[in-house]
Amino acid sequence: MGLEFIDWVVIAGYLLLSIGIGVFVVKHDSKNITDFFVAGRNLPWWLLGTSIAATWFATDAPLAVTALVRTKGIYGNWLWWYLGTGIMMMVFFYAKYWRRAEIITDAEMIELRYSGKSASILRGFTAAFFGIFKNCISLGWIMLAMLKFSNVMLGWSAEFALGITLTLALIHTLVSGIKGVVVLDMLHFSAGTISSILLAILVLVQVGGPTELSLKLAASTDAPMGITDMLPNMSHIGATEMIAFVCLIGVLWLGQAQGDGYIVQRLFSAKSEKHAIKASLWFAVAGIVILTWPWIVVGLGSIVILPISEASEALLADPELAYPMMINEVLPVGLRGLLVAAFMAAFMSTVDTHLCWGGSYAVNDIYKRFINHKADDLHYLLVSRISIVLLLLFSAAAAWQMDSIAGAWIYIIEIVSGIAIILMLRWFWWRINAWSEITSMLSALILANGFLWARWLHNFGLMSDSVLEVVNGWYGEDVALIRATVLLLLCTSISILVTFLTKPVDNQTLLHFYMKVRPKGWWGPIAKQIPDLADKSSSRESWLGFLFGVIFLNSILFSLGHAVLGGYQVALILLLVGICSGWLTIKLMGSLKTQGANENN
């Protein structure tokens, strides 16, 4: 069942509406790169938090969620649920500092915090690594998802559909900058969320309701063992998988704790520190709780409606195709067009975000910092737009090198995990220096790609077949999260050792950073020099807020889960726990000490 005429009318109307909003936003012309990349630091929390969550609603996420449910069950979604703990730490410990720093990119933070040639090298390397390498991988897997979606839904050449949507996204980004992206994100999030929820409801209706869905899944011979488990059960998984899960929720969430990339770019754009904090909390709720369960319901329903034993060869080879197939199978004419339009718009919105993010690195941290620092604002705006076009081309090349969205996600987790603790410590410990970060980053790159070095050694006859087999086993997908945890501990240990073997950052730079950001933590030698500025308030509220925030987020998450599976009593209990912990979270969040004249706006 393909798209009907009315579906195409809905798609065209939605895209025209998006373009109309983009044209309106263009009236707010950017005068410099601060306007273009952080909207003059004047956006409200609800718009920013929604924008971050909307970037999660790219074409890749629903496809990956559905595939995980079909192959591993509900608990497989901890691959992104674990991020909620890190986001809560960002809410209570980092969001206000990011906004207070008044920077355009997180790479710029490096030369605010460190000094000398090592800081300059690190800033350039960070901009290239995150803004080009990681960003292109991220955009690549998003494009890969759009290719899969187009093949099933649109009936066009996948490359043609991708080219059309990328062109529209590129034009919008070039003319409107981050403000246009954020405003459109609000529309795309609303349309995408509503249509996804409608699809989930219709799936539940078609299978007979939540309770019937649970019964049919329990009786299904196609469903993976323990498909409805929200936490892994040792009777359904092996010891290795359980250890990997413990690593994910116990350690690897630290990779999201301070925030990075497009997330903190939104925080830089906030009206004030309070708005940055609220935006982070709303993102956690919208991204982790609201978005994922409709996708999971579709994945569960696909086991009943598109049984694995009767699946087509294409679906058996690639379970990520189940989501667009379910749209074709379940949604009526009109609604099908709305969800397809929302997917296309969400794809364009996510591309816009990544292009703005990557472009900010390219112009602010590479071109302006190292190549031409004396040009005028119009010149830098032109370079920003050129860099955005180049990033799009690099990302398209990356998409053709991937065959698994989830696989690319795990690879990113592994690389980024190695530097997580050092990035967190730089805010709270004066002794961390640029060499600490350089060491952690290089260690992560070397260790994460150890299989490449092993193959080269083997090709030159310097490694035996048996040793290569052991190395390949260690770099297998089933131990990826365990490997990422070991990598994190090794990289951190090496970096701490290098920290003590190298000189501290010079006193003047540390004083400047401390006076601007006023961080808590181990800043004794610096704080003693300016005792009047030291933040002597207790961290008790922050830690309690973090704890209750994690309880709140997971209680609401599992409450929804039990509700869609017919477990209404448990759902009600968890809802009450979530409401109580949520109230405490918001109260403690309001007690956080912030700075700025506009805090009450």
N, C-alpha and C positions, 0 to 999 in steps of 0.2 A: 504494500500500500504506500503510494508516494504522496507528494504534495498536490493538492487541488488548487484550482484558480483562486479560491477565497484565501487559501494559505499564502499564496504569493502576494495577494493584495495586502494582507496583514503584515507580511515581511517588508514590503515596499513602504507601507505607511509608517511602520516603526522606524525604519532606517531614515526616512525623510524627516521624521520628528527629531531623531538624533542629530541629523545634519542641521536642522533649524536651530536647535539649542546651541550647537557648536558655532553657528554664524552669530548668534546673539552674544555669546561669550567673547567672540573676537573683538567686540566693541571695547572690551577692557584690554586695550593693547599693552603688551609688555614693553617696558622702557629699558630694562636691563635683565641680566641673568637671574637676579634675585626675584624679580617679578615673574620671569618665565618658569623658573624651577621651583620656587617656594611661595609663589603668589603674594609676595610682599608681606609674608608672615601675618596673615589676617583672616584665616579661615576658622570656622567654628568646629567644635569637637564632633558633633553629630554628622557633619558632612565628611570630615576626615576619617572617622571610624568606619563609616559606610563605604568610603572609597577604598580603604585597605581591604575590607571584607569582599568588596566587589571584584578586586583583583584576584581573590581566591576563586571567584566564580568565573574562571576561564573554562574553555572547552575541555581542558585536560582533567580537571578535578572530578566531575561526575563520571567520566569514563573510567578513571583510575579507581574510584570508589566502587563502582559496579563490578569491575574486574576482581577486586580484592574480595568482595562479598561472595562472588561466584566460586572463587578458588580457595579462600581461607575462612570465610565467615565474617561476622560482624567485627570480631576482635582485631582483624587485620587493619581496621581503620585507626588503630593506635599509631599508625605511621604518620598521621597528622594530629590526632587527638593529643599526643604527648606535648605538642607545641603550646597547649593551653597553659601548662605550668610555667613555661618560660615567659609567655606573654604576661601572666600575672606578676611575675617578678619585674618585668619591664614597667608595668603600671606603678608599682610601689617603690622602685629603686632607681629607674633609669629615665623614664619619660621626661620628668622635669629637667634633668640635667641636659638631655639632648636639646630641648627647647632653649634652655638658658645659655647654651654655648653659642647660639646665633650663627650657625654655619649653614652652608648650602649642601654639603655632602658629609658622610661620616668619614671619608678619607681626609677631608680638611681638618677634622678633629686631630689628626696625627701631628700636624705642625703647631696646633694649639697646645698640645700636651707635651711634645718632645721638641728637641732642637738639633741643629747640626745637619751634616750630610746624611747621616743614617736616617733621620726623620724625613728628609727630602726623598731619598731613595724609597723608603717605605711608603710614603704617600703616593708616589708614582706607581710603584708596584701594586699597591692595594687598588688604585683606580683601574689599572689594567686588568688585574685578576678578577675583581668583583664586577667592575663596570663593563668589561668586555668578555672575559672568559666565562665567569659564572652567569652573567646576564644572558649571553648568547645561548648557553645550555638551557637556561630557564625558558627563554623565548623559543628555542628549538623544540622542546617537548610540548609547549603550548601549540605551536604550529603543527606538530605531528598529530596532536589530538584533533585539530581542525581538519586536517587531511582525512582522518578516519571518519569524522562526523560528516564531512561533505560527501564522501563516497557512499554513505548509507542514505543520507537524508535528501540531498539536493538534486541528485541525478545529473550533475554536471561533472566535468573533469575536475578532480580534486585540486589539481594545480590551478585551474582557472578560478575556482571558488576562493582558493587561498589568495590568489593574486588580487582579486576584486576587494576582498575584505582588508588585506594588508594596505592596499592603495588608499582606501577610505581612512583607515587608522592613521596612516602616515600623514595624509593631508591635514587631518584634524589636529594631530600633535604639533605639526610644524606651525600652524597658524594660531593655536590657542594656548599652548603650554600647559602647565600643571593645573591652572584654574579651570580651564575647559575640560580637562580630563576628570577632575574631581566632581564637577557639576554633572557631567554625563554619567559618571559612576553611580550617582544617586538614582538616576532613571534606570540604568541597567541592573542595578542590584534589586530594585523594587520589582521590575518586570521579570527578572530571572528567578527571584525567590518565589514570587506568586505563582508563576507558571510551573516551577519545579514542585511546589507544594500541591498544586492541582493535579499534576501527573502522579504524584505519590498517592493522593486520595483516590484517584481513578484506578490505580493499581490495586489498592486495598479493596475497593468496591468489586473489582473484577474477580479477585481471589476469594471474596466472601467476608472480608473484614479482618481485623487484627488477630482475633482468636483463631479463625480459620486458617489464616496465613501461617501461624505457628504450628498448627496441627498438620498442615500439608507439608511444611518444611521438615517436620519430625518424621513424617512417613515417606519422604522422598528418598529414593536411592541415588539420586543425582547430587544432592546437597553434600558439601563437605562435612566431616564429622564436627559436631558442635557448632553448626552454622549460626545459631542464635546466641552463642556465648559472647558476652560483652567484655569479659575478662577471660584470658586463656585458661583452659582446663587441662591438667596433666594427663587426663584420660583420653584427650583428643589430640594432643600435640606431643612432640618429643622433647627431651631435655634441652637440646640445643635451641629450639624455638622458644622455650620458656626462659632460658638464660638471656636470649636476645631481647625478649620483652622486658625483662628486669633492667637490662642495660638501657633500653629506650626510655622507660619511665623514671628510672632512678638516676641516670647520668646525662643522657644525650639531650634532654630538654634544656640543659645549660646553653646549648647553641643558639637558642632564641631569647635568652634571658635579657641581654642588653638591647636587642633589636638591631636591625641593619637594613641597608638597601632602601627599597621603596617605602618600607614601613616607617623608618625614621625620617625619610624625606617628607612624609605627611606631618610628622611631629614638628619638623622645622617650620612648617607652614601654619602652625596653630597660632591663634590670637594670643595665647598666654600659656604658661605652664599648666594651669588648671585644665585648659582645653586639651593640651597634649595628654594629660593623665586620663581624662574622661574618654578621649578618642581611643586610647589603648584598651580601656575596659570594654567599650562598646564593640570594638573590633573582636575581642575575645568571645563575646557572647554571639555576635552576628556570624563570625567566621567558623567558630568551633561547634556551636550548638544549633543555630538556626539553619545553616546551610547544609550540614552533612546528613542529617536524618532523612530528608526527602530523597536524597540520592541513595542512601542505604536501603530504604523501602523499595525503591525501584530495582535495586540489585537483588533483594530477597524475592520480590515478585517475579523477577526474570527466571529464577530457578523453577517456578511453577508454570509460568506462561511460555517460557522458552527453555524447556528441559534440556540439560546437557546431553542426554542420551538421544535426543532428536534434533540437536543443533546442526546448523549447516557447517560445512567445512571451514568457512571463513570465521564463524563464531567460535568454533573449537580451537582454531589456530590463534585467535585474538579475542579473548573475553571482553576486552574494552569496547568492542562493537555492540555489546548488549544494550547499553543505554540508548543510543540512537535507534536501535531496533525496537526497543520498548516504546519509544515515542511513536513510531510508525504503527505499532501493534495496538496501543491503548488510547492515545489521544484522538478526539474527534476533529473533523475539519475545522479550521479556524484557530482552535487552541494549539493544534500542531504547528500552525504557522507562527503563532505567538512565541512558542518555546524555541522554534528554530531561529526566529528573529532575535530573541533574547540571547541565544547562544552566540550568534554572529556578533551581536553588539557587545556581549561580554568578552568575546575574543578580541574585538577591536579595542575595547577599554583596557584590557590587560596588556595588549601590545603597546598602547599609548603610555601606560604606566612604566613599563620596562624601558621604552625608548627615552622617556623623560629622565628616568633614573640613570640609565647608561650615558645619555647625553650630558648630564650634569657632571659626571666624572670626567668625561672626555674633555669638556671645555674648562671646567673649574680647576681640576686637579692635574691635568696633563698639558693642555694647550696654553691656558692662561698662566699656569705656574711655571712651566719649563720652556715654552716656545716663544710666546709673545705676551708679556705682561704690561705692555704700554699702550695697547689699542683702546679704542673707545667702545662704548656699550653696544652700538649698532654692529660693530665688527664681531664682538663676542656672540651676539645673537645669531649672526650669520653662521659662524663656526658651529654654534650649538645645533642649528638645523642641518648643516652638512654632516655632522657627526651622527645625528639621528638616522639619516639615510644610510650611512655606512653600517651602523649597527644592525639595521634591518636586513641588509644583505648578508652580513656575517651570520646572523641568526637563522636565516633561511638555509644557509649551507649546513649549519649544525643540525637542523631538523632532518636532513637527508641522511644523517649518520646515526639516527636513533631508531630503535624498533620497539622500545618499551618506555612508557611514561613513568611507571613506578620505578623501573630500573634507574632511570636518570635521577629521580628524586633521591633514591638511596645513595647514589654516587655523590650528590651534592651534600647530603647529611654527613657522609664520611669525611669529605675534604674540610668542610666548615667546622666539624666537631673538634678538630685538632687545635684550633685557635681560640675556642670559646672561653676558657677560664682566664687566659691572659687578657683578652679583650674586656672581660668583666673587671679584672683586678686593676686595670690602668686607671679606672675612675676612683678607686678607693685606697690604693697603695702608692705612695710617692716614689718608691724605689723602682717600679717598672719603667723600663726605657725602650727606646726604639728597637734595640737589638733583641729585647724580649719578644716583641711582636714578629720581627723578621725571622727569628729562630723558629717560633711556633708555626709560622706560615710555610717556611721552607721545609720544616720537618713533616708537616701535614702533607704537602705535595709529594715529597719523596716517599713517605711511607704508604700513602694512599695508592700510589702507582707502583708499588713494589713488584707486582706481577710483570710489569713491563721490563724492569731491570733484570728480573729473573730470566725472562725470555731472551733478552740480549746476551746475558752471560751464557745461557744454554746454547745459543746460536754460535757463539765464539768458542764453544767447547770448554767453558770454565765452570759449568754446572752440570751435574749428572742428571739423568732422566728421573731417578728416584727423588732427588732433592727438588727438582722442578715440579714433580707431582705433589709433593708436600706443600710447596709454595702455592700452587694453583688451588689446592684444597683450602688453604687459609684465605685465599682471595675469592672463594666461592660465594654465591649470593646468600646461601643459608646462614652464613656466619658474618654477614656484612655489618650488622649492628654490634655484634660482639667485637669485631675488628675495629669499628669506629670508636668504641669505648676504650679499648687498649691504646688506640692511636691518640685519643684525647689525653690519657694519663701519661703516655710517653712524651708527647709534645710539650705538655705542661711541665713535666719534670726537667726536660732538657732546657726549656726556656727559663725556668727559675734558676737553674745552675748558671746559665749565661748571664742572667740578671746580676748575680753576685760577682761574676767575673769581669763585668764591664762597669764603666763609670756611670754614676747617676746622671739624670738630666740636669742641666745647669740651673742654678738657684733662681735666676731671673725668670726663666720660662716657667718653672714650677710655681713661682709666686704669681705670675700673670694668670696661669690656668686656675690656680686656687682662688684668686680674687674674683675671677669671672664666673666660675662654676660653683665654687664653695661646696665641694663634696664632703661627705662624711668619711670615716674610715681611718686608716693609718697614715695620717699626714702630719704627725708630730713635729718634725724639724721645720716644716713650712708653716704650720699653724702657729707655732711659738713666735714667729716673726710678726704676725698680724693677729694677735689674740682677739681683737675686737670683731673680726670677721668670722671667727670660728663658729661653726654650727654645733652648738652644745645640746641641742634637743635630742631626746631619746629616739632610738630606732625601733622601740617596742611597737609603736603603732604601725610602722611599715611591715615588720615581720608578722604581726597579727593580721594585718590586712592581706598580706600575701597568703597566709595559711587559710583564712576564711574565704579568700577569693578562689583558691584552688578547690576547696570544698563546695563552694557555690557553683562553680563552673561544671564540675563533674556530677554534682547532684542533679542539676537541671538537665545535663546531657543524658544521664542514665534514666531520669524520669521520663523523658520523651521516648527513649528506647523501649522501656517497659510498656509504655502506653501504646506504641504502634505494634507491639507484640501481644497485646491483650492482658498484660499484667498490671491491672489498674490499681490494685491495693499498694503494691510496691511503688508504682509510679506516684501515687498520692503522697506516700511517706517521703519519698525522695524530693518531691516538689516542696513539701513543707520544710524539709531540711535546707533546700536551696533558697527558699524565700527568707528564712531566718539568717542563713550565712550571707546571703546577698545583701540584706539590710545592714549587717555588721560590716560587710566589705565596703559598701558605699559610705557608711558613717566614718570608717577609718580612713578611707580615701579623702574625704573632706577635711580630715584633720592634718593632712600632710602639709608641711611648711613649704611654701612657695614664695617666689619673688615676682615683682612686676606690678605696674600701676593698674593693669586691666584685669586683675585676677577675678573680680566679681562680675565681669561682663558675660 
